[in-house]
Amino acid sequence: MPVNSSSQDSSFRGEILAGFLAPHPPHLVYGENPPQNKPRSQGGWENLRWAYQQCREKIKALKPDVILVHSPHWQTVVGHHVLHVPHLSGLSVDPIFPHLFQYEFSMDVDVELASAIAEEAIQEGLLAKKMTNPQFRVDYGTIVSLHMLNPDWDIPVVGISANNSPYYFSHDVAQDQMIKLGRATQKAIEKTGRRAVLAASNTLSHLHFDREPDCPEDMSQEHVFSHAQYLYDMRVIELMRQGNLDELMAILPDFMEKTFAEVKAGSLVWMLAAMGFPTMPAQIHGYGTVIGTGNVVAEWDLTTARVAEVLTR
Ligand SMILES: [Fe+2]
């Protein structure tokens, strides 16, 4: 496996193949019943799980060197951190839903790329740090998104933390930091020659119910939190489908405020910035609610966009 080595042709400039908006409700892993997760279910949330299955096939076909994920549930207060241990394993438990998610994780980390991201982030004027604790317990946001995109875990990963502190100051500063982090990520991928897939581990609208049915996967109890929240999700998704990222970026602060949207953690903006804010239409694989929150699985396939660009020259 080409991890942490110079197996890449150094003359090849790396590229981002595709980006996925990859929300991380632990319910999706719970519904899948993989051997790594202890709790057992009767299924549930199929529309989102089937959406992820389509992404898995796409990722298999793309054969990336690495999958990078930015997760809101690895929160860092000082700076942006990257996983920097060649192999991490252990038990990860969701603190809110321990009855749904107790997952034995095992992942290879592309530490060469992680180093490059930290260095480029510092060049962008950000605080950045490498996480070198071999006992580190990886957060469920990182694990759920990666499991749902690649349950075989046969592709190395890079995990990036969410530094939420800028949001205490202002939305603009926070977005600006995520744009810089995205740019740093893109430069690091290019310099290290990686063929990379990105994953933004974000739910859209995030107001949710605070009571769970006796059977968590009872789909007769699953529905949108409110009509207003649903309509705002649809507005955001329509802008993605149109490739209208200017308007999407313009409404994000209001979307975050009105729906408590999890994109506030910055993963989506990080990914869009790394991809250079592509104006191609996003492919929507599926939308569904989890305890009332709005989740969309969306894809930006940059390889298709590049082919189309060449053909129209
Ligand atoms: Fe979350």
Boltz pocket constraint, residues with backbone or C-beta under 6 A from the ligand:
constraints:
  - pocket:
      binder: B
      contacts: [[A, 24], [A, 72], [A, 73], [A, 141], [A, 201], [A, 203], [A, 262]]
      max_distance: 6.0
